[in-house]
């Protein structure tokens, strides 16, 4: 333990860090080390196992375990005496988190945070779990007992634990390869047989995925399965594409009902806007109260697409509310977006967000309180520890923002502001910021609201100023410090943002940077042996395995997004190698896609795109008054397999000299390498796209 001045409280090594999560533990009596060589060398020199604790700053059960155990002197003494304790912020080190989360799932059948790992000094794990109380309860062993048993085992039978660690590490290495066929890696990625092999099973995989979603759909409340229930917007975006491709109305209905019901429930903050992380019940009523940037970015994308499909004003309003929340609570003065808002304040989960009827009377007065209580479902005895969570009654899923309702909301918001606000994790992550940029660019293209464009441009500027240095993308910025070379998600998600930016603005610089970073992504992360992409770069820190994520989770996997990026760029720029690499990755994942298609929501969208891609090329100049009405019409439609590019932009990005545009500008639509006649007016375009899917 150390201190920086005579009067300052004792802090451990985490006091030198910038991560909000690590700083939360800087004053623990545990002598924490950040992940790094100092900890590993100490473990080797003193022959002690590593105690690795992984979490993030807004994690409720991480806080609980910290209060029960890591702030406890008895636990700290055991950890400091017999272990080298290491703290890891999973949002800054997704590679470390992925490796040990796979270990936990392999050994226990489940995972989550806080993640608890005990490993040999060379980082090979032999014990894994999640939350443990200090003493045994809830059917869980106590952490203190676990530490005592392990330390005794290390002292008396260390070789057995080392052998166990070797077995776990070997099994992990095999698991990391499982499902990746390896038949299309390396030089064979360019073979045309790759695309042919996948195309034959493409529709079957998409249909099987739809059947899986349909079978798991909650007919009453929307969403899939039972509690806990996540909105998983990337799955809903696939369903919208499936509806567009097949005309299957149920796909649209499932997506729409899920969004409507989630919005109406307590998982949506009806006072301050924005979605919480997930619902602990099947009715979307009782949320886990964290607010994550990525959830709101993905929901904004899904809601925007649902508006394009239905043109219902409710979804435009919902998009506006999500954006308002981001601007008010999650945007830094420099334009980047913060990572998350905590689930708890004053040591209680949800305390900032829940209501009693008496609170409502204080906020609005006794005259308005009964009407607001009816609108937001506030009761004398609520379902969450006696408190109510504002929601919309089921007969009014998305109500109009009438003046009285807005007056109630603003009054409640002002009253709530007097409470102790949950902490904000103010680090800025390239990957999650890229999702928000993509969402705002998509919303601008649909709604033409320049505030969406302004916000996207400011965040783009933040990334290019602070996190893109000498052509290298970095993962995290906080308090002036840039740290960690970018992971696959950083590159793939930023390319996604740039592609959405180009579709919304047709500014060549976004397309040019997307091509450059996609080329870098392939160079840094591509798996030459088995195809697909590793999570970490080829020059990254060596872990016990080089992790490779396939399945989508709360956020789409880097592989799903990277494949979509490559396929889109291949069509925009005519780069066959990008298509070959993307299809090689899909072919390598064929076994996983066939077995569990619904676990790949964004990859399914990439599959759908590969099967029906439509290229729309503009031969005129930018801002040409003859072209603008046609572009606005295209943007007003839901055409997920269509992309627009100006011929001059394509030429310049590819390093060619662009041809002079013709005197009469036109639009040419190509699909399956077959192109139609040039279109020169809006009426012709409407006829051409009337049956477009």
N, C-alpha and C positions, 0 to 999 in steps of 0.2 A: 504494500500500500504506500501511497505517496501523497504529498501535499505541495502546492506551489507557493504558499506563504504561511506564516505562523498562525494567522487567524482563519485560514480556510479549512473547510471540512476535509477529512481524509478521503481521497479518491483512489481508485485502482487505475490500471493502465488504460481503461476505456475512456478516462477523462481526456485523453489526447485525441480521441476520434471525433468525427463529424456526424456519423450516423445517429439519428435520433434514438434508435433502438439501443445502440450500444451506450449512448449517454444516459439513458434511463437506468442503466446498471452500473454507472461509474462510481456511485457511492455505496454500493453493496459491500458488506464485509467479505464477500467472496473476492479472492484475488484474481479476477478475470483477466484473461489475455484476449486481444483480438486474434482472429485467424491469421497465422503467419509463422515465420520461421522461429521467432523468439520463443513461442510456446512449444513448438515441436522440438527444438534443441533442448529446452529445459526438461521436457518429458524424457528424452533420450538420456540426457546427462544424469537425471535423478531416478531413472527407471520407474516412471509412474505412468499409469494410463491417462489418456485424455478424456476429460468430461466435456463433451461438445453440446452446447445448448443453442438451438436455432429458433428464431422467431422474428417478429417484426413489431414496430412500435405501437400499432393500433390493435394488437391482438389481445382480446379480453382474457383468455386463459393463460397467456404469457404473463399478464399482470398478476393474475391470481397466484400462479406458481412463484412469481417473484416475491410477492408479499408473504406467502406461506413459508418459502424455503430459502430464497436467495438473499432475503433481508434478515434471515434468522442466523444468530451467532452459532448455534450448534451445528447446523448444516454447513455453514461457512467453514467452521473449523475442520470438519471432516473432509470437505472438498480441498481446502488449502493444504491439509496435512498429507493426503494420500493420492491426490489427483492434480493434474494441471487443467484448470477450468478455462474453457474457450467459449466466447460468445460470438455468434454469427448473425448478421442481419440478412435474412433470406432474400430481401428485395434488392440488396446490393450484391449478394453472392448467390444468384440462382443456381450456379453450377454446383457449389458445395451443398446447397439445400437439395437439389435434385438427386445427387448421389446418395445422400444419407436418407432421404425420404424413400427412395427405392429399397434401401436396406430395411427400413422400418416396415414397409408394406410386405416385403418378402418374409420377415421374421414374425410379424404380428398379424398380418392380413389387413391392416389399416394404417392410416397415417394422419397427420395434422400437426398443428402447432399449439404450444411449444413442442419442438422435436428434441428428444433426449437421446444422445448417442454416447456410448462409452467405447473407446477404441485404444488400440496399442499405440505406442509413441510414433509409429510410422503410419498412423491414421487409418488403420484397418479395423473395422468395427466388430465387436463381439456381443454388444447389447444395444437394443433400440426400444424406444417407446415414445410416448407423447407427454401429456400432463401426468405428473405424479404429485399427490399431496405430501406434505412432510411426513405425516404418520398415516398408516393404512386406513382408508375409508373409501366409500363408494365402490367397494369391491376391488379397489386398486391397492397395490403394495405401496408402502411409504417410501419416499425418496431416501430418507435417512437409513432405513433398513437396507435398501438396494445398495447404497454406497458402502455400508459396512460389510455386506456379503461380498461385494466385488473386491474391496480392498483386502479382505481376508483371503479370497481366492487368488488374488495377484501375489500375495505374500507366500502362500503355501502351495499353489498349483498353477503357477504362471504359464507353464508350457501348454496346459489344457486350454487356457483362454487364448493363447496365441494360435493354437491349431484351429480353434473355433473361428478366430478372425480370418485365418487363411481360407477356411471353407466358405465363409460368408463372402469374402472378396472374390473368390473364384466363381461362386454361384452368381454374384452380381455381374461379373463380366459376361457370363453366358446370358443372363437375363437382358443385358444391354444390347445383345445382338438378336435376341429372339424376335421373330416376326419380320425382320429385314432379310429379304431373300438373298441378297448379294449377287443375284444373277445379272444385274444391269449396272454394276459399278464400273469405275474406271473408264477405259477407252470404249467399252461397249455401250456407254450411255448414248452414243450417237446413232446406234443402229435403228433403222426404221421399224424393225420388228418389235421394238419396245412399245411404240404407239399402237401398232396393230394388235399386240397381245392384250393391252389394256382396253382398247376400244371395244373389243368383243364382249367384255364383261361390264362395261361402263354403266349401261342402263340397268342391268341387273343389280349392281351395287347401290345405285341411287334408289331404285324401287325397294330394295330390301331395307335401306335406311328409313325410307318413309314409312314402311310397314312397322318398323321397330318403334319409331316415334309415335305412330298412331296407336299401337298396342299399349304403350306406357302412358298415353295422354289421360289426364284427369278431366273427365267430361264436365264435372261440376265447377271446378275452380281454375282450370287451365294448368299449364305446366306439366311436368312429366314425373311419374312416380309419386312417392309420398314424402313426408318430412325427413330431413330438411330439404327445402325446395329452392333451387336456384333459377333465376330467369334464363340464364345461358343464351344471351341474345344471338350469338353466332349460330346456334342451332335454329333459332327462329328465322334468321336470314336465309339459311338453307331452305327452310320450308317455303318461304316466299318465292325462292327461285324454282323450287319444285312445282309450285302452283303455276308459275309463269310458263314453265317448260311443258307441263302436261295438261294444264287446265283442271287439275284435281282440286276442287274447291275445299276439300277438307284440310289440305295443307295450309291454305290461307286462313281458314277458320281457326285452326289450332294456334297459329302464330298470333292472330288478332285476339283471341280469347285470353291467351297467356298474358299478353301485354296489358289488356284492359283490366284483368283481374289483379295482376301484380300492382298496377298503378292504383287501383281502388283500395288495395290493402294497406296494412301498416308498414309493409316493406318500402313504401314510398313515403317520403317526408312531406306531408301536405301543408306544413307550416313554412318550412324553409326550402322545400323542393329537393330533388335528388333522390336516388335509390340507395337504400342500405344494401348490405352485401348479400344476404339471403334470408329466407324465412325459416324459422324453427318449427313451423307447423305447415300443414298442407293447404291452409286457406289464405296464405300470404299475410296473416294478421300480426304475428309477433316476430319482428325481425331480429337478426343479429345486427347490432346497431352500428357497426363500422360503415363508413362511406369510403369507397375506393374509387380512385380516378378511372381505372379501367372499366369498372362496371358501368359507370355513367357515360363513358365514351361509347362503349358498345351498345348500350341502350339507346343513346342518341342516334347511332347509325340505324338500328333496327326500327325505331320509331319513324325516322325520316323515310326509310324504305316503305314502311307500312302506309305512310301518307301518300307516297307515290303510287302505291297499289290501289288505295281506296279514295283518296282526296277528301277524307273526313277531317273537318276542322279540329276535332279533338286531338288529333295526332300532331298537327302543327302547334297547338297550344302546349302539348306535352313536351315537344322538342324545345319550345321557348322556355319552359320552366326548367328543364335540365340545364340548358345553357345559362340561365340566370343564376342557378346555384353554383355552377362552375365559375362564373365571373365574380360572384360575390365572395365565395368562400375558398376557392381552390386555385386562384390565379395570383402569381407573384407580381410584384411591381414591375419586374423586367419582362413579364409576359409568359414565363414558363408556368407549368401547372404542378401544383403540389400533389403528393402521392396519396394521402389518405387522411381521414379524420377518425379519431379514436371512438371506440364503442362506449367508453365509460368516462365519467367525471366524478370527482370526489369519491373514487373507489367503487362506484356502483354503475353497472351496465345500464345504459338507457336513461339514466337519471335526467339528463338534459331534455329528453324528447317526450317523456310521458306526462300524463295529465290526470288531475282529479277534477271533479265538478267544481269544487271550491276554487281551484286555480282558474277555471274558466270564468267564474264570477268576478274574480279579482282582475282578470285581464280585460273583460268586456263589459262588466256591470251586470246586475241581476236582470235587466230587461233583455239584453241580447243573449245572455248565456244559454237559455233554453233552446233558442234557434240554432246557435252554433253547436250545441251538444247534439242536436238531432242531425245536423249536416255531417259532423265529424265523428259520430258514434261515441261521444264521451259519456260515461255512465258513472253512477254513484260508486259502483264496485266494478272496477275494470278487470280484464283477464290477465294482466301482467303484474303480479304481486299486489293486486288491488288497484293498480293504475290503469288508465285507458291510453291507447295509442291511436291518434287521429287516423281515420280512414273514411272512405265513402261508403254509404250503405249500398247493398247489392242491387237495389232497384234504381240506383243513380250512379252507375259505375264511373262515368266521366261526365261530371256535371259542368254546366257553363259557368264561367267566371263572372257571375252577376255581381253588381256593385256591393250588395250586402255581404255576399260570401267573401269577396275580396277584403271588405272592411273587417270581417271577423278574422280572416287569416292574418292581416297586418297587425291587428291588435294582439293576437296570440303570439305573433313573432316578436313584437316589442316586449311583451311580458317575458317570453322565454329568454330574451337577450340579457335579462337581469340575472339569470342563473350562471353558474360556473360552466363555461363552455368546454367541451372535450378538446383535447390537444390535437393539433394538426401536425402531421408528419410532413415537414416542408422541404424534404429533399425532392429533387427534380430528376426523374428517370427518363432516359431517352425513349425507351420502349413504350411506356405508358403515355408519355407526352405525344408520341407519334400516333397512338390510337385516338387521342383527343383531337389532334390536328386533322386526321383523316375524317373524323366525325364532323368537325366543323366545316371542312371543305365540302363534304357530301351535303350537309345541311344548307350551305350557301348555294350550291348548285340547284337544290330543290326549291328553296324558299326565297332566294334572291335578297336575303337580309344581309347587308354589308357588315353588320356586327359579327356575324359568323366568320366572314372572310377576314376581318380585322384581327380577331382573336387567333385564327389559324396562322396568319402571317406573323404576328408577334411571337408566337411560340416557335414557329419555324426559324425566325430570326434568332431566338434565344439558343436553339440547338446549334445553328450554324456558327454563332459567335463563340459559344462556350464549350460545346461538346463535340465539335468536328474540328480537329486540330491536325494540320498537315495531312489531310486526307484520311485520317483515322477517326473513327467514331468511338466515343466513350459512353459509358453507361450511366454515370451518376454525377450530379452537381449539387453541392450544398455549401452555403456560406463561403463562396469563392473557391472551393476545392473541387476539382474534377478528378474522378477516380474510376479505375477499372476500364480496361479496353472493352469495347462493345462485345456483347454476346450476340448469338444469332438473332434473338428477338429484337435487339436494337437495330440491326441492319434491316431485317425483314420488315419490321413494323414501320421504320422510317421510309423505306421504299414504298410501302403501301400508302403512307401519307402523301408522298410526292406524287404518286399516280393519281390519287383523288384530287390533289391540288391541280394537276394538269387538266383533268377532266372538268374541273370547276372554272378554271381561269384561262386555259390554253396558253400559259406562259411557258416558253421553251425551257427556261432555266430549271424548272422542276423536273421535266422529262429528262434533261441532260444529266442532272445529278442522280436521278433514279437509275439510269443506265450505268453510271460509274459505280454507284454503291452496290448495285446488283452484281456487277462483275467482281467487285471486291468480296462480296458475300460468297460467291462461288469459290474464289481463290482461297479464302480464309477458312471456310467451314465445310466444304464439300467432302463427303466420304468417298474416296476413290475405290475402296474395296466393295462397299455394299450400297452405294448411292445414298441419296438423302443428305441431310446436314447435321453435323455435330452442334451441340449447344455452345461449345467453346472453340476458340480459334486454334490454329495449329501451333501458335507460339504461346498459348496460354499456360498458366500454372498446371503442372501435371498432378492430377488427382488419382485415386486408386482405379478409376476408369475415366474415359473421356465420354461424358454424358451425351445422350442423343434422345431427344424427346419426340414422341410420335403423337400420342393422344392429346386432344384438346382438353383443357381443364376450364377453370373460371375464365382464363384467357386462351385464345387459340394458340396452338403450338407454333413455335418458330418454323417448323417444317411445313405446316399447312400454309402459313402466310408466305413463306419463301416460294413454294410451288406456285401459288396464285400470282405472286409478283413476276416470276419467270414466264409464266404462260401469257400474262397480260403484256409484258414487254415484248415477247416474241411476236405478238400480233401487231402491236403499235409500231414496232420498228422493223419487222420482217427478219428478226434474228432467229434462225432455225436452231442454233445451238441452245438458246434459252428454252425453247420448246422441248428439245430432246432431253435436256437435263431435268426439266420439270416432269416430263412423262416417265423418265427413268426413275425418279423418286417415287412416283405413284406406283409404277410397276414393282419396285422393291418393297412397297408397303401393301401389296395386293392381299397377302394372307391376313394381315390385321384388318384391312378394310372389309374383307369378305366376312371375317368372323364377327367383328363388332363395328359395323358401319356407323351407328349412331354416336360413337365416341369420337367422330371426326367431322364435326359440323362444318368447319371452315374448309377442310380438305374436300368435303362433298361439294361445296360451292365451287372449288377449283375444278373438280371433275365435271360438274355441270357446265362450267365455262369452256373447258377443253372440248366438250362434245358439241357445243352450239355457238362458238365464238363468232361474232359479227364485227367486221372492221368497217368503220365509217370514216372515209378520207375526204377532207375539204381541200379543194384546189385553189380557193380564193385567199385573199389577204385577211389578216386579223381585223376585226371590227368592221368588216365590209357590211354595209347596210343591207345588201342582198342576202348575206349569209346569216346574220344575227338572228332573224326570226326563226330560221330553220334550226339553229343551235338551241335556241330557247325552247323550241318545241321538243327537241330530243331530250333536253334536261327535264322536261315536265313529265316524261314517261318513265315507267319502271322497266328498264332494258338492261338487266344485269349482265347479259352476255355481250353487250355492245360497248364499244369504245370509239371515241372520236379522236382523230389526229389531223392536224394541218400538214399537208404534203411538204411545205417549206420547213416546218419544224423537224419532220422526220429526216429530211436531207441534211439539215445543219447538225442535228444530234449525231448522225452517222458520219459526219465529216465531209459530206458532199456539198457541191455547189448547188443551191436550190434553183430550179427553173423559174423563169418569170411566170407568175400566175396568168391564166387565160383572161381575156377581156370579160368573159362571162363566167363568174365563179360557179362552181358546182359541187355537189356532194356525190360520192360514189360509195355504194354499199356492197361489200364483199362478204361472202360466207362460204366456208369450205373451198376457198381458193377460186370461187366463181363470183364474178363481179357483174353488177347490173349496169344499166345505162346511167350516164350522168344525170343528176337531178338538179334542176335550176330554180325551183320555186317551192313554196311551202305546200301547195296542193299536191304536187308530185310526191313530196316526202311523206305526207300524211297517208297517201295511198300505199306507198312502199312499206311503211311501218305499221299499217293497219293490222296486219296479221303477225307482226313481229312478236317473238316470244322472248 
